[in-house]
Amino acid sequence: MYVKVAICLTFAILLLISCSIYVGTIDAKSYFFPLLQPPPLRLSLCATDRPLRVYMYDLPRKFNAGMMDRGTSQVAAPATVENFPPWPKTSGLKRQHSVEYWLMASLLYDEEEGSEAIRVSDPEMADAFFVPFFSSLSFNKHGHVKTDAEADADRQLQVELLEFLRQSKYYQRSGGRDHVIPMTHPNAFRFLRQELNASILIVVDFGRYPRNMSSLSKDVVAPYVHVVDSFTDDDPLDPYESRTTLLFFRGNSVRKDEGKIRVKLANMLAGIDDVHYENSVGTPKSFKMSTKGMRLSKFCLHPAGDTPSSCRLFDAIVSHCVPVIVSDKIELPYEDEIDYTEFSIFFSMKEALEPGYLIDQLRRFPKDRWINMWMRLKKVSHHYEFQYPPKKEDAVNMLWRQVKHKLPGVRLAVHRSRRLKVPDWWRQKR
């Protein structure tokens, strides 16, 4: 009797499974071979509104905050929110290259509301990996001192960092493509930067980078951190008339490459009553004079520096002084979100060097259009503020959003690299 019951039950179960498979309610492969199933597909990050999940490597302090305090430079333990030092007010021009500091600080800050990126402790949950190496500060600290020992200190940090990354299974997994590495000083990571050309680099322009290393397709253009004070109470009855200087420039006239145009412009603009063009170096007194001069000027001149960009553009933006940009190869931050023609004027280098042309165009510039640009500057200037704690839509959050925009391309590259059996034919000359 029991044998008949068992046979009947077995037959019923087999019949039920067969019917379920036939109508599609059960996947036979997953039912009988669950271990053979692939992991669930990850939803595209850009298809969600959630913050970017970032894993930050726990590097020893000598790679970041230790450079700001000699007493802790050799401490092995990583920096934490409790012992992370404030950015020094007396840092001078070094501040303009401090993007790396503010990005790291934003990840140490444990607050999700309004943040474009949050730190995760589990690397398996990360969308991107942040490498907290202050490569710009390392150059400013070691590279400017012309001794072999100091240069070796900068190089040694780069060597040790590369060794660390190459031992990371997460770096190996993507070839470094989903790793975010700030390099905002033109000479940052200058010895071994070619070893990191697959990663998402945070740069201010592409002046010192070969095309096979850095490009708009994978890298993020950051603003310099402004060094003049922000104009927070700019509310005159007539903003156009309250600014009595037509065009303002204050900075170093002796520059390299495209920046050589500065000397030519200085000669062309000399002796014009309502144009202020002054050669100067970056000192606290100079920053105060630039702050005052920009706030009293309708237009602020931004010629190329040693590379296509310079901090002066972002000083002008936070001063609500309409930028006059003379740089043929400049790339600008957040340009997929912000239209710079709404608050800036662009001249090619050829146009700027045509006698009288630039000043004539500025004198004829309509007052109502200038006021519209001034109003737009006031609305966008918060996007260029680096601060701690970070605030919604400030420079740090804008940069993390830019990183998020790069990740679909990163995933495409990673997935293609895993299935290619021959050298990538897209990269070969055709």
Beta strands, then each sheet from edge to edge (+ up, - down):
strand 1: 52-56
strand 2: 117-119
strand 3: 128-130
strand 4: 179-182
strand 5: 200-203
strand 6: 220-221
strand 7: 245-251
strand 8: 275-279
strand 9: 297-303
strand 10: 322-326
strand 11: 345-347
sheet 1: 2+ 1+ 3+ 4+ 5+ 6+
sheet 2: 8+ 7+ 9+ 10+ 11+
end
